[in-house]
Amino acid sequence: MSESETAPKQWVLEPENEYRFELEAGSSCAIMLLRGRAEVFGAEMVEGKPYFSVFLSPTHVFGQPSTEYVSEETPMTAYGNLHLAFEQMRVRALGKLRGSPAPEGQLDPQTDPPRVLILGPENSGKTTVCKILVNYAVRSGQGWAPLLVNVDPSEGGWAVPGALSAAAVAGPIGTCSPSNPFGSAATSAPTTLASNSLLPLAYWYGHEDTKRNSVLMDRLTRNLGVHINDRLEKDQEGQAAGLIVDTPSSFASGPASTTEHRQKLIKACIDAFKINVVLVVGHEKLNVEMHRTYGSRLTVVKIPKSGGVVELDHSYAERVHSYQIHAYFYGDVITPPAGVKSATQGGETLTDLTLAPSSTVVNFSDLTIYRIGAETMAPSSALPIGAARVVSEIQPVLVDPSQPGSGLLNAVLAILAPFNADENERYDEEILDLNVIGFVVVTNLDIALKKMTILSPSQGSLAGKTALIGSYEWQE
Ligand SMILES: Nc1ncnc2c1ncn2[C@@H]1O[C@H](COP(=O)(O)OP(=O)(O)OP(=O)(O)O)[C@@H](O)[C@H]1O
């Protein structure tokens, strides 16, 4: 690389301007705010501190973005106004929960905290809107820790792709790499526990496409909701901070044949998370549909899509999935561009982010593995009227590792929390309601010796010794 390519570049930005850039795969850049105030997707930048692969008033950019420009047109005013409205809802909700009288002149104040569902088509910037709104909430100085819920199984959130998850976010979410769009979690290794990491709750769906098993999607969404509501019952501040739900693009658009599926999953979210505000990102038809269906009982708002959102194709998504799984085991360390000595990545010092997974040989009998839903299912239309297909869609099917074609080699497995210790509390479908405590990948199968090699974030416990397989695979 020549000198000029690595020399930092300086940008002077006017108020409310946005510096945007794209990076080639495998490259990195760092940004430093020299003077003034700026934010990266809602997270405030500190002057004089280099940040990785991120944004905004006079900034120095180290490294070489493949595309970069400054935009004067952004939807940030609309997003800021939304935040102000949500902030008022939080303050009123907390007042109500603590028993303060209603403000004078307001006989019937709205005292529900914001419980927001964000819908939009592919590449509309849904995840970014969630991040901005959460970052504004945690930055307001009120000590809010809103719940960020991810029901997009292709996103990965804090876990690996295939999971549905939720975490209370108390500190700003940084933006440094596509492998952790919601900040780094404490699930993969104890090293990150010391810093600003999140403890998410996750359930395993196991597939990228929500249509593949919508009965399971529905069930897991409702499980997340039950868990969240139980948890918030005893936590007034948590309740008042509200929650923000990121959804997959398949909830917003698709062929007419999928309308029923979409509507069912949107309803599952609205019920499970007691949604009171639906935000539709730049999609007129969906906005009308949501108004018609829910307008009488909750607030539906159409918000503008940012011109900065980048159209990402399926091959990019596949690369990100593989990168996310790699980062789950090995950590997510970005090599700083030339000229940058110290930097943080999402608030973490770089050494904290290197993980050392372990490779262990276990007996087939050490782990009981299930696949949810029979592999071959007749389409609903082929079933007799009234026949319950549901049974086969959420039926746990035992996977036999000694059978050729078990699909276990290179499979990502979700290790489940133990079953209820009290035999009397056990029930048939309990496996569907167990949350995930970690993930492993099967890297080798020895059928003759009945042993398999698994890669796991740390040595030892496979907790309840029950795992679920989905359709995600990963190879070094
Ligand atoms: N204002 C902006 N400036 C530059 N890049 C942006 C901006 N807003 C979003 N992006 C980028 O655009 C990409 C897509 O955004 P995002 O992931 O928020 O969309 P999405 O609707 O959630 O996508 P999906 O359909 O995959 O769920 C991301 O890489 C994000 O960083």
PDBQT file of the ligand as one rigid body, heavy atoms in Angstrom, charges set to zero:
ROOT
HETATM    1  N1  LIG A 501     -27.043   6.275   7.344  1.00  0.00    +0.000 N 
HETATM    2  C1  LIG A 501     -26.253   5.293   6.965  1.00  0.00    +0.000 A 
HETATM    3  N2  LIG A 501     -25.036   5.513   6.438  1.00  0.00    +0.000 NA
HETATM    4  C2  LIG A 501     -24.266   4.499   6.010  1.00  0.00    +0.000 A 
HETATM    5  N3  LIG A 501     -24.607   3.210   6.077  1.00  0.00    +0.000 NA
HETATM    6  C3  LIG A 501     -25.785   2.907   6.602  1.00  0.00    +0.000 A 
HETATM    7  C4  LIG A 501     -26.683   3.926   7.072  1.00  0.00    +0.000 A 
HETATM    8  N4  LIG A 501     -27.804   3.303   7.542  1.00  0.00    +0.000 NA
HETATM    9  C5  LIG A 501     -27.600   1.974   7.379  1.00  0.00    +0.000 A 
HETATM   10  N5  LIG A 501     -26.403   1.736   6.819  1.00  0.00    +0.000 N 
HETATM   11  C6  LIG A 501     -25.831   0.406   6.486  1.00  0.00    +0.000 C 
HETATM   12  O1  LIG A 501     -26.712  -0.257   5.582  1.00  0.00    +0.000 OA
HETATM   13  C7  LIG A 501     -26.677  -1.677   5.818  1.00  0.00    +0.000 C 
HETATM   14  C8  LIG A 501     -28.090  -2.228   5.956  1.00  0.00    +0.000 C 
HETATM   15  O2  LIG A 501     -28.712  -1.631   7.093  1.00  0.00    +0.000 OA
HETATM   16  P1  LIG A 501     -29.552  -2.470   8.149  1.00  0.00    +0.000 P 
HETATM   17  O3  LIG A 501     -28.826  -3.727   8.510  1.00  0.00    +0.000 OA
HETATM   18  O4  LIG A 501     -29.923  -1.533   9.236  1.00  0.00    +0.000 OA
HETATM   19  O5  LIG A 501     -30.827  -2.823   7.280  1.00  0.00    +0.000 OA
HETATM   20  P2  LIG A 501     -31.959  -3.899   7.567  1.00  0.00    +0.000 P 
HETATM   21  O6  LIG A 501     -33.216  -3.390   6.982  1.00  0.00    +0.000 OA
HETATM   22  O7  LIG A 501     -31.977  -4.225   9.034  1.00  0.00    +0.000 OA
HETATM   23  O8  LIG A 501     -31.416  -5.147   6.773  1.00  0.00    +0.000 OA
HETATM   24  P3  LIG A 501     -32.055  -6.638   6.638  1.00  0.00    +0.000 P 
HETATM   25  O9  LIG A 501     -32.994  -6.601   5.504  1.00  0.00    +0.000 OA
HETATM   26  O10 LIG A 501     -30.827  -7.477   6.352  1.00  0.00    +0.000 OA
HETATM   27  O11 LIG A 501     -32.696  -6.974   7.961  1.00  0.00    +0.000 OA
HETATM   28  C9  LIG A 501     -25.807  -1.866   7.047  1.00  0.00    +0.000 C 
HETATM   29  O12 LIG A 501     -24.525  -2.274   6.615  1.00  0.00    +0.000 OA
HETATM   30  C10 LIG A 501     -25.757  -0.499   7.698  1.00  0.00    +0.000 C 
HETATM   31  O13 LIG A 501     -24.553  -0.291   8.414  1.00  0.00    +0.000 OA
ENDROOT
TORSDOF 0
